Amino acid sequence: MRIELMDIDRLDEPLAVDVEDLGDLDLSVIAPNTSVRFTLYRRDREGRFEGALGGRYFVFDPASLSKAKPAPEGKTAKRGWAAR
């Protein structure tokens, strides 16, 4: 599933990612067409997910999942050594 993470410092520059795994308190995502993976965390089941990547700080509100678009076929990130 493809979602958009909001950058709190650049609201007009969301990051589109594919969801790899969604847990109660963690959200693992993959940047499309790359081997970049990272995890966002939340303090409780009611909160939003938060995490940083490359100096940018992203948030994701799970309530917006109903607006998510499916990932295009064949457009998910490749698994590789850099993803570990």
C-alpha positions in Angstrom: 0.0 0.0 0.0 1.3 3.4 -0.9 1.0 6.3 1.6 2.4 9.8 2.0 4.5 10.8 5.0 4.3 14.5 5.9 7.6 16.4 6.5 6.9 18.7 9.5 9.3 21.3 8.1 8.2 21.0 4.4 4.5 20.5 4.4 4.4 20.9 0.6 7.0 18.1 0.1 5.4 14.8 1.3 7.3 11.5 0.8 5.5 8.7 -0.9 6.4 5.3 0.5 5.2 1.7 0.4 4.1 0.1 3.7 6.1 -3.0 4.4 4.7 -3.7 7.9 2.1 -2.0 10.1 2.2 -2.8 13.8 0.4 -1.3 16.8 3.3 1.0 17.6 5.6 0.8 14.6 5.3 1.4 10.8 8.0 0.0 8.5 8.1 1.7 5.1 10.1 1.4 1.8 10.9 4.3 -0.5 9.8 3.2 -4.0 12.4 2.3 -6.5 15.2 2.3 -3.9 16.6 0.1 -1.2 15.8 2.7 1.5 13.8 1.3 4.5 13.0 3.0 7.7 10.6 2.7 10.7 8.3 5.2 12.3 7.1 4.8 15.9 4.3 6.0 18.0 3.9 6.2 21.8 0.4 4.7 22.0 -2.3 3.3 19.7 -4.1 6.7 19.5 -1.1 8.7 18.3 0.6 9.4 15.0 3.7 7.7 13.7 6.9 9.7 13.8 10.4 9.1 12.5 13.5 10.7 10.8 15.4 10.0 7.6 18.3 11.9 6.3 17.7 15.0 8.3 14.0 15.1 7.6 11.3 14.4 10.2 8.2 12.7 9.0 4.8 12.0 10.6 1.9 9.8 9.5 -1.6 9.8 10.9 -3.1 6.3 10.6 -6.6 7.8 10.3 -5.5 8.8 6.7 -5.1 5.1 5.7 -8.6 5.2 4.2 -7.2 7.6 1.6 -4.1 5.5 0.7 -3.6 4.3 -2.8 -2.3 0.8 -3.7 1.3 0.6 -4.8 1.7 0.3 -8.6 2.5 -3.2 -9.7 6.2 -3.8 -9.9 7.1 -0.5 -8.3 8.1 -1.7 -4.8 11.6 -1.3 -3.5 14.1 -4.1 -4.2 15.5 -5.9 -1.2 19.3 -5.4 -0.9 22.2 -5.1 1.4 21.5 -1.4 2.0 18.1 -2.1 3.4 19.5 -4.0 6.4 
